Amino acid sequence: MCCSGRLRLICALRFSLCAFEPVSSVAGPLIHWARMTQIQSRKLPNGLVVLAEPVAEARSLAVNLLTPAGLAVQPGDQEGVAPLLAEMVLRGAGGRSSREHSDAMDRLGMHRSVSPSTRFLRFGGTLIGDRYAEALPLLFDLVTSPALDNAELEPARDLALQAIAGLDDAPQQRAMIELRARHLPAPLGRSSLGVKGHIEAVTADDVRAFWKSRCVPSGSILSFAGRFDFDALYAVVEASLSGWSGDATDDPDPVPAVGGTHHLPADSTQVHIGLAYQAVPATHADRTLQSAAVAVLSGGMSGRLFTEVREKRGLCYSVYARYAAQKDRGDVTAYAGTTAPRAQETLDVLTAELRRLADGVDEGEFRRAVVGMKSRLVMEGESTGARAGSIASDQYLFGRPRTLAEDAAEVDALTLDALNDFLKRSPAGRMTVVTLGPEPLTFAV
């Protein structure tokens, strides 16, 4: 028998998935379990928000620290300083050399990573739940006291330049980076790889200045999920980070997006097609309906795009759509990879399917979409890393963490009529299109 609220939620979701019950059949219990799930929250005097969600059946602890040192706040002539910082902080910290620090974390079995996103530089780690008193100070050293030695810049720069050079062998990634840059308002569309000329010009002093001004507690979010004693965990956080100081809560002013249609010439038999249009933001009441709409389009092999573009017509080898929601905007992106002779038809059919969604969906499509959304919630509930990341993201987006049961209850509240009403009043809008291949394609705006 399940002994925790979270495990009961997962078991109920699994039952619903297997039995393919009506969506509303588990709405009541989900609301009841939402009251039982507790996410604890505190705030240090320096402004750092600390969140912790217990997962009773877990033996691991996941940690996620978001600092306001993301791609959007890089200086205009230093697009690449954030990924350079992400690499350099792993090369020695807390008075330890790169090898000493790595060995200390490895001895504790701590997996760690540092990566830049649009808004944040993320420091992440996963460890055995009862080792956080020893392991967390080592992870926090990466944030508060990285060595950032001059000698470590060139190896980091070489890796960054290799990643950019690798785009020649990754045309899909190159096309989608260009789509993002053209569709989103600057600086929100910056690439996580940076700009070659900027990376070549960045100095170690630039990296240190960016770290000092942006890796600060005010505006940062620290989250945990897994096995822990909260009071003991918070004591470790307080002892390690109470002396950390600084404020970087400002947001850059966006510049209107370029948009339009753009072609990247490439001597290739393949063609890569990317499209994007604006959707509702994460804070909008219709966000779950928007997620369901995209699940109809791209919910596995039963999704419309796979069925209509790939299976029925054999136009492409890969096709999908995704919904990315931010605090102040949302976007739907779609991709298709095909051959040059079939590229124009692929673009035409892909566009038509995105626009046809406004005509509505049937009961079968709706049920499959909801089952897929529930399945993803089940997978998230079984991953401490996913939960630590999710509650930190919620804190930024909504000003508070949300439980898994709250998310599940929103999915349970969906109805076919509500989805079709949303689709009718929210058709796909003006699209940004990027193609990569031998010849440009024709697109009717």
C-alpha positions in Angstrom: 0.0 0.0 0.0 1.3 3.5 -0.8 2.3 5.3 2.3 2.9 8.9 1.1 0.7 11.4 -0.6 3.0 11.6 -3.6 3.1 7.9 -4.1 -0.7 7.7 -3.9 -0.9 10.4 -6.5 1.4 8.5 -8.8 -0.4 5.2 -8.3 -3.7 6.9 -9.1 -2.3 8.5 -12.2 -1.0 5.1 -13.3 -4.4 3.6 -12.8 -6.1 6.3 -14.8 -3.5 5.8 -17.6 -4.0 2.0 -17.7 -7.7 2.1 -17.4 -8.1 5.0 -19.8 -10.7 6.5 -17.5 -12.6 9.7 -18.2 -10.5 12.7 -17.3 -12.7 13.9 -14.5 -12.8 10.5 -12.7 -9.8 11.3 -10.4 -10.2 15.0 -10.0 -11.6 14.8 -6.4 -8.8 12.7 -4.9 -6.1 14.8 -6.6 -7.4 17.9 -4.8 -7.4 16.0 -1.5 -3.8 14.9 -2.0 -2.7 18.4 -2.9 -3.4 19.4 0.7 -1.2 16.6 2.0 1.9 17.5 -0.1 4.1 20.1 1.6 6.8 22.2 -0.1 8.7 24.1 2.6 10.0 27.6 1.8 12.2 30.0 3.6 14.2 33.1 2.6 17.6 34.1 3.8 18.2 37.7 4.9 20.4 38.1 1.8 17.3 37.5 -0.4 18.0 33.9 -1.4 14.7 31.9 -1.7 15.1 28.3 -0.4 12.5 25.6 -1.4 12.4 21.9 -0.4 10.0 19.2 -1.4 10.3 15.9 0.4 9.9 12.7 -1.6 9.5 10.0 1.0 10.3 7.0 -1.2 13.5 8.6 -2.6 17.0 7.9 -1.3 18.6 10.7 -3.4 18.6 14.5 -3.0 18.5 16.8 -6.0 19.6 20.4 -5.7 19.0 23.2 -8.2 20.4 26.7 -7.7 19.3 29.4 -10.2 21.4 32.6 -10.3 20.4 35.6 -12.4 23.4 35.2 -14.7 21.6 34.0 -17.8 22.2 34.6 -21.5 19.8 37.6 -21.7 21.9 39.7 -19.2 25.3 39.2 -20.9 26.9 42.5 -22.0 26.0 43.2 -25.7 29.6 42.6 -26.9 30.1 39.5 -24.7 27.6 36.9 -26.0 29.4 33.9 -24.7 30.6 35.1 -21.3 27.8 33.1 -19.5 28.8 29.7 -21.1 32.5 30.5 -20.5 31.6 31.2 -16.8 29.6 27.9 -16.7 32.8 26.0 -17.8 35.3 27.9 -15.7 33.4 27.6 -12.3 34.0 23.8 -12.5 37.8 24.4 -12.7 38.5 25.0 -9.0 36.6 26.6 -6.1 36.7 27.2 -2.4 40.5 27.4 -2.3 40.8 24.0 -4.0 42.4 23.4 -7.4 40.3 21.9 -10.2 41.4 18.4 -9.5 41.1 18.8 -5.7 37.6 20.1 -5.9 36.5 17.4 -8.5 38.0 14.6 -6.4 36.2 15.9 -3.2 32.9 15.8 -5.0 33.5 12.5 -6.6 34.4 10.9 -3.3 30.9 11.8 -2.1 29.3 10.5 -5.3 27.9 13.9 -6.2 26.9 14.4 -9.8 26.9 18.1 -10.8 26.4 20.4 -13.7 26.4 24.1 -14.6 24.5 25.4 -17.6 23.2 28.8 -18.8 19.6 29.4 -19.8 17.9 32.6 -21.0 17.3 34.0 -17.5 19.6 32.0 -15.2 22.8 30.2 -14.8 21.9 26.9 -13.2 24.0 25.0 -10.7 22.7 21.5 -10.3 23.6 18.4 -8.4 22.3 15.0 -7.3 23.7 13.0 -4.3 22.8 10.3 -1.8 20.3 11.9 0.6 22.3 11.5 3.8 25.5 13.2 2.5 24.3 16.7 2.0 26.1 18.1 5.0 29.4 17.3 3.3 28.5 17.7 -0.3 26.4 20.9 -0.5 29.2 23.3 0.7 31.4 22.0 -2.2 28.6 22.7 -4.7 28.0 26.2 -3.2 31.7 27.0 -3.5 31.2 26.9 -7.3 28.8 29.8 -6.9 30.3 31.9 -4.2 34.1 31.3 -4.5 35.1 29.9 -7.9 38.8 30.2 -8.7 38.3 31.6 -12.2 42.0 31.5 -12.8 43.5 33.2 -15.9 45.0 29.9 -17.0 41.6 28.2 -17.2 40.2 30.7 -19.7 41.8 29.3 -22.9 40.7 25.7 -22.3 37.2 26.9 -21.7 37.3 29.2 -24.8 38.5 26.3 -26.9 35.6 24.1 -25.8 33.1 27.0 -26.5 34.6 27.6 -30.0 34.5 23.8 -30.8 30.8 23.8 -29.9 30.1 26.6 -32.3 32.2 24.9 -35.0 30.2 21.7 -34.4 27.0 23.4 -35.8 28.4 22.6 -39.3 27.6 19.0 -38.5 24.3 19.7 -36.7 22.1 21.5 -39.3 18.9 21.0 -37.3 20.4 22.7 -34.2 21.7 25.5 -36.4 18.3 26.1 -38.0 16.5 26.1 -34.6 19.1 28.5 -33.1 18.5 30.9 -36.0 14.7 30.5 -35.6 14.9 31.4 -31.9 17.1 34.4 -32.6 14.7 35.7 -35.2 11.4 34.9 -33.4 12.1 36.1 -29.9 12.7 39.7 -28.9 16.3 40.4 -28.3 18.0 39.5 -26.0 15.7 36.6 -25.2 16.7 34.7 -28.3 20.4 34.5 -27.6 22.1 31.2 -28.3 23.5 29.2 -25.3 26.6 28.7 -27.5 27.4 32.4 -27.8 28.9 34.4 -30.7 32.3 33.3 -32.1 33.8 36.8 -32.3 32.6 37.7 -28.8 34.0 34.5 -27.3 37.4 35.1 -29.0 37.5 38.6 -27.4 36.3 37.9 -23.9 39.0 38.2 -21.2 39.3 36.5 -17.8 38.5 39.9 -16.2 35.3 39.9 -18.2 34.3 36.5 -16.8 35.1 37.5 -13.3 33.2 40.8 -13.6 30.1 38.9 -14.9 30.3 36.4 -12.1 30.7 39.1 -9.4 27.7 41.2 -10.7 25.3 38.4 -11.5 26.0 35.3 -9.3 24.3 36.9 -6.3 21.7 35.8 -3.8 19.0 38.4 -4.4 17.1 37.1 -7.5 18.4 33.6 -7.0 16.4 30.5 -6.2 17.7 27.4 -4.4 15.5 24.2 -4.5 15.7 20.7 -3.2 13.7 17.5 -3.8 14.2 14.1 -2.3 15.3 12.7 1.0 16.3 15.2 3.7 15.5 16.7 7.2 14.5 20.2 6.4 15.9 21.9 9.6 19.2 20.1 9.2 19.3 20.9 5.4 18.5 24.6 6.0 21.2 24.8 8.7 23.8 23.7 6.0 22.4 26.3 3.6 22.5 29.0 6.2 26.0 28.2 7.3 27.3 28.1 3.7 25.4 31.0 2.1 24.5 33.5 4.8 27.6 35.5 4.0 26.8 35.6 0.3 25.7 39.1 -0.8 24.6 41.1 -3.9 21.5 42.0 -5.9 20.8 41.5 -9.6 17.0 41.5 -10.1 16.9 43.8 -13.1 15.6 42.5 -16.4 16.8 43.8 -19.8 14.4 45.8 -22.0 13.4 43.6 -25.0 13.9 44.8 -28.6 11.2 43.8 -31.1 11.8 40.5 -32.9 13.0 40.3 -36.5 10.4 37.6 -37.4 9.7 37.0 -41.1 11.0 34.2 -43.3 14.8 33.4 -43.6 16.8 30.9 -45.5 20.2 29.5 -44.6 22.0 28.1 -47.7 23.5 24.7 -47.3 25.0 22.3 -49.8 22.9 19.3 -48.7 20.2 16.9 -49.9 18.4 17.5 -46.6 16.2 20.5 -45.7 15.5 21.6 -42.1 12.3 23.6 -41.5 11.6 25.5 -38.3 8.4 27.6 -37.6 7.3 29.5 -34.5 4.4 31.6 -33.5 3.4 33.3 -30.2 1.2 31.6 -27.7 0.0 32.3 -24.1 2.6 32.8 -21.4 3.1 30.5 -18.4 1.1 32.8 -16.1 -2.0 32.8 -18.3 -5.1 30.9 -17.2 -5.1 29.0 -20.6 -1.6 27.6 -20.3 -2.8 24.0 -19.7 -5.2 24.3 -22.6 -2.2 25.4 -24.8 -0.2 22.5 -23.6 -3.1 20.1 -24.5 -3.3 21.7 -28.0 0.4 21.0 -28.7 0.0 17.5 -27.2 -2.7 16.9 -29.9 -0.2 18.0 -32.6 2.9 16.2 -31.2 1.8 13.6 -28.7 3.9 10.7 -30.1 3.1 8.6 -33.1 -0.7 9.4 -32.7 -0.1 13.1 -32.9 -1.4 15.0 -35.9 2.0 16.0 -37.2 3.4 12.5 -37.2 0.2 11.1 -38.7 -0.4 13.7 -41.4 3.1 14.8 -42.4 5.1 11.7 -41.9 2.9 8.6 -41.9 0.2 9.4 -44.5 2.3 11.3 -46.9 5.9 10.1 -46.1 7.1 13.7 -46.5 9.7 13.8 -43.7 11.8 11.7 -41.4 11.3 13.9 -38.3 8.5 16.3 -37.2 7.4 17.7 -33.9 5.9 20.7 -32.2 6.6 22.1 -28.7 5.2 24.7 -26.4 7.7 26.9 -24.4 6.2 29.1 -21.8 7.9 32.0 -20.1 6.6 34.5 -17.5 5.7 37.2 -20.0 5.3 35.2 -23.2 4.8 31.8 -24.7 5.7 30.3 -28.1 4.9 27.2 -30.1 7.8 25.9 -32.3 7.6 23.2 -34.9 10.3 21.4 -36.8 10.4 19.1 -39.8 13.4 17.4 -41.4 13.0 16.3 -45.0 14.6 15.9 -48.4 15.0 18.7 -51.0 12.4 17.4 -53.5 9.8 17.2 -50.7 10.7 20.3 -48.8 8.1 22.7 -50.2 5.2 20.2 -49.7 6.4 19.5 -46.2 6.4 23.2 -45.3 2.9 23.6 -46.9 1.4 20.6 -45.0 3.1 21.4 -41.7 1.8 25.0 -41.9 -1.7 23.8 -42.8 -1.8 21.4 -39.8 -0.7 24.1 -37.4 -3.5 26.3 -38.7 -6.1 23.5 -38.9 -5.9 23.1 -35.2 -8.2 26.1 -34.9 -11.0 24.0 -36.4 -11.0 21.8 -33.2 -10.1 18.3 -32.1 -12.2 15.2 -31.6 -12.8 13.1 -28.4 -10.1 10.6 -29.3 -7.4 13.2 -29.9 -8.4 14.9 -26.6 -8.2 11.8 -24.5 -4.8 10.8 -26.0 -3.4 14.3 -25.3 -4.5 14.2 -21.7 -3.1 10.7 -21.1 0.2 11.9 -22.5 0.2 14.9 -20.2 -0.6 12.7 -17.2 2.2 10.3 -18.2 4.7 13.1 -18.2 3.5 14.1 -14.7 4.1 10.6 -13.5 7.7 10.6 -14.9 8.3 14.0 -13.2 7.0 12.7 -9.9 9.5 9.8 -10.0 12.5 12.1 -10.6 13.9 14.2 -7.8 15.9 16.2 -10.3 12.8 17.0 -12.3 10.9 18.1 -9.2 13.8 20.3 -7.9 13.9 22.0 -11.3 10.1 22.3 -11.5 9.5 24.0 -8.1 12.4 26.5 -8.8 10.8 27.3 -12.2 7.4 27.8 -10.5 8.9 30.1 -7.9 10.2 32.3 -10.7 7.1 32.1 -12.9 4.3 32.3 -10.2 6.0 33.6 -7.1 5.5 30.3 -5.3 6.3 26.6 -5.9 3.4 24.3 -7.1 2.9 20.7 -6.1 2.6 17.9 -8.5 -1.0 17.4 -7.4 -1.8 21.0 -8.4 -0.5 20.4 -11.9 -2.4 17.1 -12.1 -5.6 18.7 -10.9 -5.3 21.3 -13.8 -5.0 18.5 -16.3 -8.0 16.7 -14.7 -10.1 19.9 -15.1 -9.6 20.0 -18.9 -12.7 19.3 -21.0 -13.0 18.8 -24.8 -15.4 21.8 -25.0 -13.0 24.1 -23.2 -10.1 23.0 -25.5 -12.1 23.5 -28.7 -13.2 26.9 -27.5 -9.6 27.9 -26.7 -8.5 26.7 -30.2 -11.2 28.7 -31.9 -10.3 31.9 -30.2 -6.5 31.3 -30.3 -5.5 30.3 -33.8 -1.9 30.1 -34.8 -0.8 33.7 -35.5 1.9 35.2 -37.6 4.7 32.8 -38.1 8.5 33.1 -38.2 10.0 30.6 -40.6 13.6 29.5 -41.0 14.7 26.9 -43.6 18.2 25.4 -44.1 19.0 23.6 -47.4 20.0 24.1 -51.0 17.1 26.4 -52.1 14.7 28.8 -50.4 11.1 27.7 -50.0 7.9 29.7 -50.6 5.9 30.6 -47.5 2.5 32.4 -47.5 2.4 34.6 -44.4 
